[in-house]
Amino acid sequence: MKVTLTVETDELKLAQLLSKFAEKYRMTYKLNRQARGYRLEVELNSDDFGEFMRRMNHLKGATFKIEEIRGGGLLDKFNVSLTRTNVDALIGKEAIAKTDIDPIDGGIIKLSGELWLSRPADNAIIKEGSKVRVIRTEGVSLIVEGANELNV
């Protein structure tokens, strides 16, 4: 597996950790100095990843951020998609307009048993009782478009 991190720490401490870890485990690394800290590219066995991260956490005063993980172990076996949560989970859902929805004043829709402020995606007025589909959020309003029966 290949892991890319940005690291802010003492160069000597980081070099010692990488050297010792590479001796004991099958790991190769490339360390590049950046304006702030270092960019570290590591290639190691996915079984050793947890131990590597544990040792990185023991570097006193160090901060690091994992930028990218590629391949190895379960990453090769599963294609995991992110689960949308909160208002992001509402995008693509269909609802019923409880009032007329116009571009200036907006309107109200009922979605999953809750009432939401909404505005049309275009300048068209959506009539009360019409089916709508949420296409995005803007602040506390859901932006909707009319949902015709063929797309259900």
C-alpha positions as a Markdown table, in Angstrom:
| # | Residue | x | y | z |
|---|---|---|---|---|
| 1 | Met | 0.0 | 0.0 | 0.0 |
| 2 | Lys | 1.1 | 3.6 | -0.7 |
| 3 | Val | 0.5 | 6.3 | 1.8 |
| 4 | Thr | 1.2 | 10.0 | 1.4 |
| 5 | Leu | 1.4 | 12.2 | 4.5 |
| 6 | Thr | 2.3 | 15.8 | 5.3 |
| 7 | Val | 4.4 | 15.9 | 8.5 |
| 8 | Glu | 5.5 | 18.7 | 10.8 |
| 9 | Thr | 8.2 | 17.6 | 13.2 |
| 10 | Asp | 11.9 | 17.6 | 13.8 |
| 11 | Glu | 13.8 | 16.2 | 10.8 |
| 12 | Leu | 16.2 | 14.1 | 12.8 |
| 13 | Lys | 13.5 | 12.4 | 14.8 |
| 14 | Leu | 11.5 | 11.6 | 11.7 |
| 15 | Ala | 14.6 | 10.3 | 9.8 |
| 16 | Gln | 15.4 | 8.0 | 12.8 |
| 17 | Leu | 11.9 | 6.7 | 13.0 |
| 18 | Leu | 11.8 | 6.0 | 9.3 |
| 19 | Ser | 15.2 | 4.4 | 9.2 |
| 20 | Lys | 14.5 | 2.0 | 12.1 |
| 21 | Phe | 11.0 | 1.2 | 10.8 |
| 22 | Ala | 12.4 | 0.4 | 7.3 |
| 23 | Glu | 15.0 | -1.9 | 8.8 |
| 24 | Lys | 12.4 | -4.0 | 10.7 |
| 25 | Tyr | 9.5 | -3.9 | 8.3 |
| 26 | Arg | 9.5 | -4.1 | 4.5 |
| 27 | Met | 9.0 | -0.4 | 3.8 |
| 28 | Thr | 10.4 | 2.2 | 1.4 |
| 29 | Tyr | 9.9 | 5.9 | 1.8 |
| 30 | Lys | 10.6 | 9.2 | 0.1 |
| 31 | Leu | 10.9 | 12.3 | 2.2 |
| 32 | Asn | 10.6 | 15.8 | 0.6 |
| 33 | Arg | 11.0 | 19.1 | 2.4 |
| 34 | Gln | 8.2 | 21.6 | 1.9 |
| 35 | Ala | 7.7 | 25.2 | 2.8 |
| 36 | Arg | 6.1 | 24.0 | 6.0 |
| 37 | Gly | 7.2 | 20.5 | 7.2 |
| 38 | Tyr | 7.7 | 17.5 | 5.0 |
| 39 | Arg | 5.9 | 15.4 | 2.4 |
| 40 | Leu | 6.3 | 11.7 | 3.2 |
| 41 | Glu | 5.5 | 9.0 | 0.6 |
| 42 | Val | 5.6 | 5.5 | 2.2 |
| 43 | Glu | 5.2 | 2.1 | 0.6 |
| 44 | Leu | 4.6 | -0.7 | 3.0 |
| 45 | Asn | 2.6 | -3.9 | 3.7 |
| 46 | Ser | -0.9 | -3.1 | 4.7 |
| 47 | Asp | -0.5 | -5.3 | 7.8 |
| 48 | Asp | 2.2 | -2.9 | 9.0 |
| 49 | Phe | 0.2 | 0.3 | 8.5 |
| 50 | Gly | -1.3 | 0.3 | 12.0 |
| 51 | Glu | 2.2 | -0.1 | 13.6 |
| 52 | Phe | 3.6 | 2.6 | 11.4 |
| 53 | Met | 0.8 | 5.1 | 12.5 |
| 54 | Arg | 1.3 | 4.1 | 16.1 |
| 55 | Arg | 5.0 | 5.0 | 15.9 |
| 56 | Met | 4.2 | 8.3 | 14.1 |
| 57 | Asn | 1.9 | 9.2 | 17.0 |
| 58 | His | 4.8 | 8.7 | 19.4 |
| 59 | Leu | 6.9 | 11.5 | 17.8 |
| 60 | Lys | 6.8 | 14.3 | 20.3 |
| 61 | Gly | 5.5 | 17.6 | 19.0 |
| 62 | Ala | 4.8 | 16.0 | 15.6 |
| 63 | Thr | 1.6 | 16.7 | 13.6 |
| 64 | Phe | 0.7 | 14.8 | 10.5 |
| 65 | Lys | -2.1 | 14.5 | 8.0 |
| 66 | Ile | -2.8 | 11.5 | 5.8 |
| 67 | Glu | -3.3 | 12.9 | 2.3 |
| 68 | Glu | -3.8 | 9.7 | 0.3 |
| 69 | Ile | -3.9 | 6.0 | 0.7 |
| 70 | Arg | -3.7 | 3.7 | -2.3 |
| 71 | Gly | -4.0 | -0.1 | -2.6 |
| 72 | Gly | -3.2 | -2.9 | -0.3 |
| 73 | Gly | -5.2 | -5.2 | 1.9 |
| 74 | Leu | -8.9 | -4.4 | 2.1 |
| 75 | Leu | -8.6 | -1.4 | -0.2 |
| 76 | Asp | -7.9 | -3.9 | -3.0 |
| 77 | Lys | -10.9 | -6.1 | -2.1 |
| 78 | Phe | -13.6 | -3.5 | -1.5 |
| 79 | Asn | -15.0 | -0.5 | -3.4 |
| 80 | Val | -16.4 | 1.5 | -0.5 |
| 81 | Ser | -18.5 | 4.6 | -1.3 |
| 82 | Leu | -19.0 | 7.3 | 1.2 |
| 83 | Thr | -22.3 | 7.4 | 3.0 |
| 84 | Arg | -24.0 | 10.8 | 2.7 |
| 85 | Thr | -25.2 | 12.2 | 6.0 |
| 86 | Asn | -27.2 | 15.2 | 7.2 |
| 87 | Val | -28.6 | 17.4 | 4.5 |
| 88 | Asp | -26.3 | 15.8 | 1.9 |
| 89 | Ala | -28.4 | 12.7 | 2.3 |
| 90 | Leu | -31.4 | 14.6 | 1.0 |
| 91 | Ile | -30.0 | 15.3 | -2.4 |
| 92 | Gly | -31.8 | 13.2 | -5.0 |
| 93 | Lys | -34.8 | 12.5 | -2.8 |
| 94 | Glu | -38.4 | 13.3 | -3.9 |
| 95 | Ala | -40.9 | 15.3 | -1.9 |
| 96 | Ile | -44.2 | 17.0 | -2.2 |
| 97 | Ala | -44.6 | 20.8 | -2.4 |
| 98 | Lys | -46.8 | 21.9 | 0.5 |
| 99 | Thr | -47.1 | 25.5 | -0.9 |
| 100 | Asp | -46.3 | 27.1 | -4.2 |
| 101 | Ile | -42.6 | 27.5 | -4.6 |
| 102 | Asp | -41.5 | 30.6 | -6.4 |
| 103 | Pro | -38.0 | 32.0 | -7.1 |
| 104 | Ile | -38.5 | 35.1 | -4.9 |
| 105 | Asp | -40.2 | 33.9 | -1.8 |
| 106 | Gly | -39.5 | 30.2 | -2.0 |
| 107 | Gly | -41.9 | 27.7 | -0.5 |
| 108 | Ile | -42.3 | 24.7 | 1.8 |
| 109 | Ile | -41.8 | 21.0 | 0.9 |
| 110 | Lys | -42.4 | 17.9 | 3.0 |
| 111 | Leu | -39.6 | 15.4 | 2.9 |
| 112 | Ser | -39.3 | 12.4 | 5.2 |
| 113 | Gly | -42.0 | 13.7 | 7.5 |
| 114 | Glu | -40.3 | 17.1 | 7.9 |
| 115 | Leu | -41.1 | 20.5 | 6.5 |
| 116 | Trp | -38.2 | 22.3 | 4.7 |
| 117 | Leu | -37.8 | 25.7 | 3.1 |
| 118 | Ser | -37.2 | 25.4 | -0.6 |
| 119 | Arg | -36.5 | 27.4 | -3.7 |
| 120 | Pro | -36.8 | 26.3 | -7.4 |
| 121 | Ala | -33.6 | 25.6 | -9.3 |
| 122 | Asp | -34.8 | 27.7 | -12.2 |
| 123 | Asn | -37.2 | 30.7 | -12.5 |
| 124 | Ala | -40.3 | 28.6 | -12.8 |
| 125 | Ile | -43.0 | 28.5 | -10.2 |
| 126 | Ile | -43.7 | 25.0 | -8.8 |
| 127 | Lys | -47.3 | 24.5 | -7.8 |
| 128 | Glu | -48.5 | 23.2 | -4.5 |
| 129 | Gly | -49.0 | 19.4 | -4.5 |
| 130 | Ser | -46.4 | 18.9 | -7.2 |
| 131 | Lys | -43.6 | 16.3 | -6.8 |
| 132 | Val | -40.2 | 17.8 | -6.6 |
| 133 | Arg | -36.6 | 16.4 | -6.4 |
| 134 | Val | -33.9 | 18.0 | -4.2 |
| 135 | Ile | -30.9 | 18.8 | -6.4 |
| 136 | Arg | -28.7 | 20.7 | -3.8 |
| 137 | Thr | -28.7 | 22.7 | -0.6 |
| 138 | Glu | -28.0 | 26.4 | -0.2 |
| 139 | Gly | -27.8 | 27.5 | 3.5 |
| 140 | Val | -30.9 | 26.2 | 5.1 |
| 141 | Ser | -32.9 | 25.9 | 1.9 |
| 142 | Leu | -33.3 | 22.9 | -0.4 |
| 143 | Ile | -33.0 | 23.7 | -4.1 |
| 144 | Val | -35.6 | 21.7 | -6.0 |
| 145 | Glu | -36.8 | 20.9 | -9.5 |
| 146 | Gly | -40.1 | 19.5 | -10.7 |
| 147 | Ala | -40.0 | 15.7 | -10.7 |
| 148 | Asn | -42.0 | 14.2 | -13.6 |
| 149 | Glu | -43.6 | 10.8 | -13.3 |
| 150 | Leu | -41.2 | 9.3 | -15.9 |
| 151 | Asn | -38.1 | 9.7 | -13.7 |
| 152 | Val | -39.5 | 7.9 | -10.7 |
